Each structure stands twice: as C-alpha cells, then as structure tokens.
C-alpha cells in the first residue's frame, strides 16, 4: 500500500490497512480503491472521502461516517446498518440492494445514484435530500419525507408503507406502482409525480394533496368519466 499524505490511490485495502490509517487520527481520501467484501464495521471513518471505490458487499455496520462522502462508488450490497452518515453525501454510483436500516441520514444529500432494492427502514432522516435517485423496489416504510423537495426520484414499485409525505414537493418524480398503504400526503404537491398504477380505491391515500387536472382525469377515467 502506498499513500501520499492523506490520499490513497489505486490500492486494494484490507480491514487491517484501514485500521492502520484510522490510527493516525486523520481523515483519508481513497481513490479507485478496492474494498469489496471488506468488514469495516464499527470503525471511525468520519470525514473520509471515497471516490470511485469498489465497495460491493463491504460492511460499514455501526460505523461513524459523519461528513463522509461517497462519489461514484460501486457499492451494491454494501451494509450501512446503524451507521452514522450525518452531514455526509452520496453522489453518483451504484448502491443497489444496500442496507441502510437504522442508519442516521440526517442532513445527508443523496444525488445522481442508484439505490434500487435498498433498505432504508428505521432511519433517522431529518433534512435528508434526494435528487436524481433511483429507488425502484426500495424498502422505505415509515421514512419521513416531510417538507422535502424531491427532484427526479423514481419510487417505482417501492415499499412506501406508512411514509410521511406531508408538505412534500414532487418534481419530475414517479410513484408508479408504489405501495402506499397508510401514507400521509396532506398539503403535498403531487403535480410533478407520475401516479401510474394508482386506482380510485387508492386515491383516498392522497387526501389533502394537490394534483393536476390531467392526473384527476386519469383517475376519473377509471369510472368512464371524461374531464373537459
């Protein structure tokens, strides 16, 4: 392993290697590094930066990742269960089927990345930001999106049971075929959301929300009515 100050480039790292770096008390930047299947659980990696790293099936379970950033990483199946990622960022990359259950995501910005099939249940999610994120088939039951602006977020077929969307603004998003049992949408602006797959029996879930005339026409069209 070679390193220059606090940057490590193009290396395959073991847990022992990472522990050696953490022992210095400094925050490191890892670029193009391989950490697939590596157990990094319960380590303090606060303010570390991971750029274009291979993190598939790596475990950060219970770790301290405050202000850490992940940019363009391939992290399918990674485990962040109960990790603290507060004030960090996930930008780009593939985090499909990753596990964030019980993680702290407060003040985290998640953008331009793939979270297909990810588990985000029981997270602490105050002021979390989502922009250009694929959450298809993700599990987000009881997640609070209250008072957020969601931009280009695809919730297609996601498990959104008991989610809180009150006062939420949807911009170019999709709720197509999502599971919306017991969600709350009071004062939500759904005019920028694809509601495909929603039928009239589900429409009551949007009580108190704002929808467009076109969306209303689609729903009423199921009764054979035309909105002119």
Secondary structure, 3 states (H helix, E strand, C coil): CCCECCEEECCECCHHHHHHHHCCCCCCEEECCECCCCECCCCECCCCEEECCECCCCECCCCECCCCEEECCECCCCECCCCECCCCEEECCECCCCECCCCECCCCEEEEEECCCCECCCCECCCCEEEEEECCCCECCCCECCCCEEEEEECCCCECCCCECCCCEEECEECCCCECCCCECCCCECCCEECCCCCHHHHHHHCCCECCHHHHHHHHHCCCCCCC
